[in-house]
Amino acid sequence: MMKEYYEDGTLCYEGQWKNGMSHGQGKSYHNNGTLYYDGQWENNMYRGQGKYYRKDGTLGYDGQWRYNMSHGEGKSYREDGTLIYDGQWVNGKRHGIGKKYYEDGTIIYDGQWYNDKCDGQGKYYREDGTLLYEGEIVNNLPHEQGKYYLEDGTLIYDGQWENNIKNGQGKYYREDGTLGYDGQWRYNMSHGIGKKYYEDGTINYEGQWENHMPHGQGKYYREDGTLGYDGQWRYNMSHGEGKSYREDGTLQYQGQWVNDVFKG
């Protein structure tokens, strides 16, 4: 057993020693006398299993080390003692598979990490423990393919994301679970080519969209499935060249429309 002291006489290190260096099992201390590190050493560096403590005595990290950095499996803690993270580390950063927790102990995130950020495949949870999102994540944000859920577990959106924004191909579901929209999105709005559905699953509209509204070329269907209008739209209204049909399928009007009114 070897002991080393600060210049003022306070204990700096006590433990095993080899070739003039801390090596094996040992403890190091802050200059105020509180425990700094308790665990395994190799050539004066933390290596193996060990615990790091803050100057106020609270536990900061408990797990594996390599070259003075958290590396391997480990847990990090807040100053109040609550668990922050439990999982894999590489060179002092969260990297691999791990879980992050709220202060009350409920899980925030469960999945892959890269360079200290949520990155890869993972799940985000609300503070009440309900699943919020599952899918791909880049730089802590939903990105690429993923699913978004309500508090009761109902799936609301299944599709592509870009930096936490619905962007690309995706499906929107109503709270009762029925499909509401299937198509392209931009900045959280239906935008591009897509289909809107009635609650019974029959199609309501198929065609082009802009900012959540039919805009461009598209077809409107009645709830009984019959085609009502086929033509151009502008901001949710028939506008431009189009055809309207009766419920028996016969053509009613063909020509120019302005703001939902047939002009001939």
C-alpha positions as CSV (number, residue, x, y, z in Angstrom):
1,M,0.0,0.0,0.0
2,M,1.4,3.4,-1.0
3,K,0.3,6.9,0.0
4,E,1.0,10.2,-1.7
5,Y,0.3,13.6,-0.3
6,Y,-0.3,17.1,-1.6
7,E,2.2,19.8,-0.5
8,D,-0.1,20.9,2.3
9,G,-0.2,17.4,3.7
10,T,-3.6,16.3,2.6
11,L,-3.8,12.8,1.2
12,C,-3.6,12.7,-2.6
13,Y,-3.4,8.9,-3.3
14,E,-3.5,5.7,-1.5
15,G,-3.4,2.2,-3.0
16,Q,-1.2,-0.1,-5.0
17,W,2.0,1.0,-6.7
18,K,4.3,-0.3,-9.4
19,N,7.4,1.2,-10.9
20,G,6.8,4.5,-9.2
21,M,3.2,4.8,-10.5
22,S,-0.2,4.1,-9.2
23,H,-1.1,0.7,-10.6
24,G,-3.8,-1.7,-9.4
25,Q,-6.4,-0.8,-6.9
26,G,-6.3,2.7,-5.4
27,K,-8.0,5.9,-4.4
28,S,-7.2,9.5,-5.3
29,Y,-8.5,12.6,-3.4
30,H,-9.4,16.2,-4.2
31,N,-7.2,18.7,-2.4
32,N,-10.1,19.4,0.0
33,G,-9.8,15.8,1.2
34,T,-12.9,14.4,-0.5
35,L,-12.7,11.2,-2.6
36,Y,-11.9,11.8,-6.3
37,Y,-11.6,8.4,-7.8
38,D,-11.9,4.9,-6.4
39,G,-11.0,2.0,-8.6
40,Q,-8.4,0.4,-10.8
41,W,-5.3,2.1,-12.2
42,E,-2.7,1.3,-14.8
43,N,0.5,3.4,-15.1
44,N,-0.9,6.4,-13.2
45,M,-4.1,6.4,-15.2
46,Y,-7.7,5.2,-14.5
47,R,-8.1,1.9,-16.3
48,G,-10.7,-0.8,-15.6
49,Q,-13.6,-0.5,-13.1
50,G,-13.9,2.7,-11.1
51,K,-15.9,5.5,-9.6
52,Y,-15.5,9.2,-10.0
53,Y,-16.7,11.7,-7.4
54,R,-17.2,15.5,-7.6
55,K,-15.5,17.8,-5.1
56,D,-18.7,18.0,-3.1
57,G,-18.6,14.2,-2.6
58,T,-21.4,13.3,-5.0
59,L,-20.9,10.4,-7.3
60,G,-20.5,11.5,-10.9
61,Y,-19.6,8.2,-12.8
62,D,-19.5,4.5,-12.0
63,G,-18.2,2.2,-14.6
64,Q,-15.3,1.2,-16.9
65,W,-12.3,3.4,-17.7
66,R,-9.5,3.6,-20.2
67,Y,-6.7,6.1,-20.2
68,N,-8.4,8.4,-17.7
69,M,-11.6,8.5,-19.7
70,S,-14.9,6.7,-19.2
71,H,-14.8,3.9,-21.7
72,G,-17.0,0.7,-21.8
73,E,-20.1,0.2,-19.7
74,G,-20.9,2.9,-17.2
75,K,-23.4,5.1,-15.4
76,S,-23.4,8.9,-14.9
77,Y,-25.2,10.7,-12.1
78,R,-26.5,14.2,-11.4
79,E,-25.4,16.0,-8.3
80,D,-28.6,15.1,-6.5
81,G,-27.8,11.4,-7.0
82,T,-30.3,10.6,-9.8
83,L,-29.2,8.6,-12.7
84,I,-28.6,10.5,-16.0
85,Y,-27.2,7.8,-18.3
86,D,-26.7,4.1,-18.3
87,G,-24.9,2.5,-21.2
88,Q,-21.8,2.4,-23.4
89,W,-19.0,5.0,-23.5
90,V,-16.0,5.6,-25.8
91,N,-13.2,8.0,-24.9
92,G,-15.2,9.9,-22.3
93,K,-18.4,10.3,-24.5
94,R,-21.7,8.4,-24.6
95,H,-21.3,6.2,-27.7
96,G,-23.0,2.9,-28.5
97,I,-26.2,1.7,-26.8
98,G,-27.5,3.6,-23.8
99,K,-30.4,5.0,-21.9
100,K,-31.0,8.6,-20.6
101,Y,-33.3,9.4,-17.7
102,Y,-35.4,12.2,-16.4
103,E,-34.7,13.4,-12.8
104,D,-37.6,11.4,-11.5
105,G,-36.1,8.2,-12.9
106,T,-38.4,7.8,-16.0
107,I,-36.6,7.1,-19.2
108,I,-36.1,9.9,-21.8
109,Y,-34.2,8.0,-24.5
110,D,-33.3,4.4,-25.2
111,G,-31.2,3.6,-28.2
112,Q,-28.0,4.3,-30.1
113,W,-25.5,7.1,-29.4
114,Y,-22.7,8.6,-31.4
115,N,-20.1,11.0,-30.1
116,D,-22.2,12.0,-27.0
117,K,-25.4,12.5,-29.0
118,C,-28.5,10.4,-29.6
119,D,-27.8,9.1,-33.0
120,G,-29.0,6.0,-34.8
121,Q,-32.0,3.9,-34.0
122,G,-33.8,4.9,-30.8
123,K,-36.9,5.7,-28.8
124,Y,-37.9,9.0,-27.1
125,Y,-40.3,9.0,-24.1
126,R,-42.4,11.7,-22.4
127,E,-42.0,12.5,-18.7
128,D,-45.1,10.4,-18.0
129,G,-43.3,7.4,-19.5
130,T,-45.4,7.2,-22.7
131,L,-43.6,6.6,-26.0
132,L,-43.2,9.7,-28.1
133,Y,-41.1,8.7,-31.0
134,E,-39.3,5.6,-32.3
135,G,-37.1,5.4,-35.4
136,E,-34.0,6.9,-36.8
137,I,-32.3,9.8,-35.0
138,V,-29.5,12.1,-36.1
139,N,-27.9,14.7,-33.8
140,N,-30.6,14.2,-31.1
141,L,-33.4,14.9,-33.6
142,P,-35.9,12.6,-35.4
143,H,-34.4,12.2,-38.9
144,E,-35.2,9.8,-41.8
145,Q,-37.8,7.1,-41.0
146,G,-39.7,7.2,-37.7
147,K,-43.1,7.0,-35.9
148,Y,-44.8,9.6,-33.6
149,Y,-47.3,8.6,-30.9
150,L,-49.9,10.3,-28.7
151,E,-49.9,9.8,-24.9
152,D,-52.4,7.0,-25.2
153,G,-50.1,5.1,-27.5
154,T,-52.0,5.9,-30.7
155,L,-49.8,6.1,-33.8
156,I,-50.2,9.6,-35.4
157,Y,-47.5,9.7,-38.0
158,D,-45.4,7.0,-39.7
159,G,-42.9,8.3,-42.3
160,Q,-39.9,10.4,-43.0
161,W,-38.4,13.2,-40.9
162,E,-35.8,15.9,-41.3
163,N,-34.4,17.5,-38.2
164,N,-37.6,16.9,-36.2
165,I,-39.9,18.0,-39.0
166,K,-42.1,15.8,-41.1
167,N,-40.5,15.9,-44.5
168,G,-40.7,13.3,-47.2
169,Q,-43.1,10.4,-47.6
170,G,-45.4,9.6,-44.7
171,K,-48.8,8.6,-43.3
172,Y,-51.0,10.5,-40.9
173,Y,-53.5,8.7,-38.7
174,R,-56.5,10.1,-36.8
175,E,-56.8,9.5,-33.0
176,D,-59.2,6.6,-33.7
177,G,-56.5,4.9,-35.7
178,T,-57.9,5.4,-39.2
179,L,-55.6,6.6,-42.0
180,G,-56.1,10.3,-42.7
181,Y,-53.4,11.0,-45.3
182,D,-50.8,9.1,-47.2
183,G,-48.3,11.0,-49.3
184,Q,-45.6,13.6,-49.3
185,W,-44.8,16.2,-46.6
186,R,-42.8,19.4,-46.3
187,Y,-42.2,21.3,-43.1
188,N,-44.9,19.3,-41.1
189,M,-47.6,19.9,-43.8
190,S,-48.9,17.7,-46.6
191,H,-47.1,19.0,-49.6
192,G,-46.5,17.2,-53.0
193,I,-48.4,14.2,-54.1
194,G,-50.8,12.5,-51.7
195,K,-54.1,11.0,-50.8
196,K,-56.7,12.0,-48.1
197,Y,-59.1,9.5,-46.7
198,Y,-62.5,9.5,-45.0
199,E,-62.8,7.8,-41.7
200,D,-64.3,4.6,-43.2
201,G,-61.1,4.3,-45.4
202,T,-62.6,5.5,-48.7
203,I,-60.6,8.1,-50.6
204,N,-61.5,11.8,-50.3
205,Y,-58.9,13.4,-52.5
206,E,-55.9,12.3,-54.5
207,G,-53.5,14.6,-56.2
208,Q,-51.2,17.5,-55.5
209,W,-51.0,19.4,-52.2
210,E,-49.4,22.6,-51.0
211,N,-49.2,23.6,-47.4
212,H,-51.8,21.2,-46.2
213,M,-54.3,22.1,-49.0
214,P,-55.2,20.6,-52.4
215,H,-53.3,22.7,-54.9
216,G,-52.5,21.7,-58.4
217,Q,-54.0,18.7,-60.2
218,G,-56.3,16.4,-58.3
219,K,-59.5,14.4,-57.9
220,Y,-62.2,14.8,-55.2
221,Y,-64.4,11.8,-54.3
222,R,-67.7,11.7,-52.3
223,E,-68.1,9.5,-49.3
224,D,-69.8,6.8,-51.4
225,G,-66.7,6.6,-53.5
226,T,-68.0,8.3,-56.6
227,L,-65.8,10.9,-58.4
228,G,-67.0,14.4,-57.8
229,Y,-64.4,16.6,-59.5
230,D,-61.3,16.0,-61.6
231,G,-59.1,19.0,-62.4
232,Q,-57.1,21.9,-61.1
233,W,-57.1,23.2,-57.6
234,R,-55.9,26.3,-55.8
235,Y,-55.7,26.5,-52.0
236,N,-58.4,23.9,-51.3
237,M,-60.8,25.1,-54.1
238,S,-61.5,23.9,-57.6
239,H,-59.8,26.6,-59.7
240,G,-58.7,26.3,-63.4
241,E,-59.6,23.6,-65.9
242,G,-61.8,20.8,-64.5
243,K,-64.7,18.4,-64.7
244,S,-67.5,17.8,-62.2
245,Y,-69.5,14.6,-62.1
246,R,-72.9,13.5,-60.9
247,E,-73.2,10.6,-58.4
248,D,-74.2,8.3,-61.3
249,G,-70.8,9.1,-63.0
250,T,-72.2,11.2,-65.8
251,L,-70.3,14.4,-66.6
252,Q,-72.0,17.6,-65.2
253,Y,-69.7,20.5,-66.0
254,Q,-66.5,20.8,-68.0
255,G,-64.5,24.0,-68.3
256,Q,-63.0,26.8,-66.1
257,W,-63.5,27.1,-62.4
258,V,-62.8,30.1,-60.1
259,N,-62.7,29.6,-56.3
260,D,-65.1,26.6,-56.4
261,V,-67.5,28.3,-58.9
262,F,-68.0,27.0,-62.4
263,K,-67.5,29.8,-64.9
264,G,-67.8,27.9,-68.2
